[in-house]
């Protein structure tokens, strides 16, 4: 994979309720960008991002996986997160590393608890976001209802960019509200211009009005033109949208059917066009030598520094520390200083992970996401920097595990094996804890929920 400059990087986390279609959407993006030559399915257990045995068996995501896709010369690091609450720690890790979010909503189920949790996470981390409604190919799905539910919850920030075209109940295309034009799908992702049907005009006008109001509010000049009845050009609308999406005053709504590759290329275009690159987001730590604030701000010209936002300990892959570069350019032969553990780490190779597939890269620029193999002392949450400029970044807050069970080993001599395996699992999963209850002489395993503990046992 090529090396990308900071302005050519977008770090996007996919959030939403379990079963909303995040992994299917990731798969469609990977296929359209040319990473895979076949479209995997969650039901077949062959998707790029659900590669763990337990995920394949249970047919849902358990841990966050990264899939970098290249679209229009921009590298989009997709972080596909689990939707079920038992694995909330995984979503929290990914949100801390992302610069923007796509909240995925099932068109069939509409806004669910997981949708609202995803929104709250975005608010907490001040993430620009977009909403993508899936399953538009299903007959009884109402896009309008989903938009109304969202508007009821989040008010005027919700702005649809597309609306579906249906013929005899079938999803055949969409209307681009920015361009005010209809598009019909010819085959999977190819499309042609088509007239806007009369039945769509009422809602098109309503959605377009919402969009134009938001554009008008970006400057006084635009406001005057809007009240003077002037039309904005597509370029002006797009520039205003990028500004509004970046500061969170507008949340665009798009839709499609990832299973049929419909609407996915539009979403990728919007991610590249409207989401900010990392350099527009603040990032600061403490320089321990001077006790002054070190404003990294994803500037590649500053001293090297990175945070470990996730650890992967896979029996087949080995140990990988997932990093987000906060400043400078990290190279494969660097010696970095772990500020938390006060130890030096020599890097042997740098990777980007396409799901479970490590791809070697020579360097990673500020704002990029990658992986380092076999770091000995480094754990999730640690900071790597140079010894001359030791920088310490703040820690991510994770949900606390409250569900616990007593555990005993089946065979007498297995205590050490189980203990070692649990250490590895706890390195990977920040919400899994082992507590020795000395009063009652028992060992307790803590997790977020029953399903979380059940999967931990299954992995053991």
Secondary structure as GFF3:
##gff-version 3
##sequence-region A 1 460
A	DSSP	three_ten_helix	6	8	.	.	.	ID=ss1
A	DSSP	beta_strand	9	15	.	.	.	ID=ss2
A	DSSP	alpha_helix	22	32	.	.	.	ID=ss3
A	DSSP	alpha_helix	53	58	.	.	.	ID=ss4
A	DSSP	beta_strand	65	71	.	.	.	ID=ss5
A	DSSP	beta_strand	74	80	.	.	.	ID=ss6
A	DSSP	three_ten_helix	85	87	.	.	.	ID=ss7
A	DSSP	alpha_helix	88	97	.	.	.	ID=ss8
A	DSSP	beta_strand	100	106	.	.	.	ID=ss9
A	DSSP	alpha_helix	113	124	.	.	.	ID=ss10
A	DSSP	beta_strand	128	134	.	.	.	ID=ss11
A	DSSP	alpha_helix	143	154	.	.	.	ID=ss12
A	DSSP	three_ten_helix	155	157	.	.	.	ID=ss13
A	DSSP	beta_strand	158	160	.	.	.	ID=ss14
A	DSSP	beta_strand	162	167	.	.	.	ID=ss15
A	DSSP	beta_strand	170	176	.	.	.	ID=ss16
A	DSSP	beta_strand	181	185	.	.	.	ID=ss17
A	DSSP	beta_strand	191	194	.	.	.	ID=ss18
A	DSSP	three_ten_helix	198	200	.	.	.	ID=ss19
A	DSSP	alpha_helix	201	216	.	.	.	ID=ss20
A	DSSP	alpha_helix	220	227	.	.	.	ID=ss21
A	DSSP	alpha_helix	234	246	.	.	.	ID=ss22
A	DSSP	beta_strand	251	255	.	.	.	ID=ss23
A	DSSP	three_ten_helix	258	260	.	.	.	ID=ss24
A	DSSP	alpha_helix	264	274	.	.	.	ID=ss25
A	DSSP	three_ten_helix	278	280	.	.	.	ID=ss26
A	DSSP	beta_strand	284	287	.	.	.	ID=ss27
A	DSSP	beta_strand	292	295	.	.	.	ID=ss28
A	DSSP	beta_strand	305	314	.	.	.	ID=ss29
A	DSSP	beta_strand	318	327	.	.	.	ID=ss30
A	DSSP	beta_strand	329	331	.	.	.	ID=ss31
A	DSSP	beta_strand	335	338	.	.	.	ID=ss32
A	DSSP	beta_strand	343	346	.	.	.	ID=ss33
A	DSSP	beta_strand	350	354	.	.	.	ID=ss34
A	DSSP	beta_strand	357	361	.	.	.	ID=ss35
A	DSSP	beta_strand	363	365	.	.	.	ID=ss36
A	DSSP	beta_strand	369	373	.	.	.	ID=ss37
A	DSSP	beta_strand	383	385	.	.	.	ID=ss38
A	DSSP	beta_strand	391	392	.	.	.	ID=ss39
A	DSSP	beta_strand	403	407	.	.	.	ID=ss40
A	DSSP	three_ten_helix	412	414	.	.	.	ID=ss41
A	DSSP	alpha_helix	415	428	.	.	.	ID=ss42
A	DSSP	beta_strand	433	437	.	.	.	ID=ss43
A	DSSP	beta_strand	442	447	.	.	.	ID=ss44
A	DSSP	alpha_helix	450	459	.	.	.	ID=ss45
###
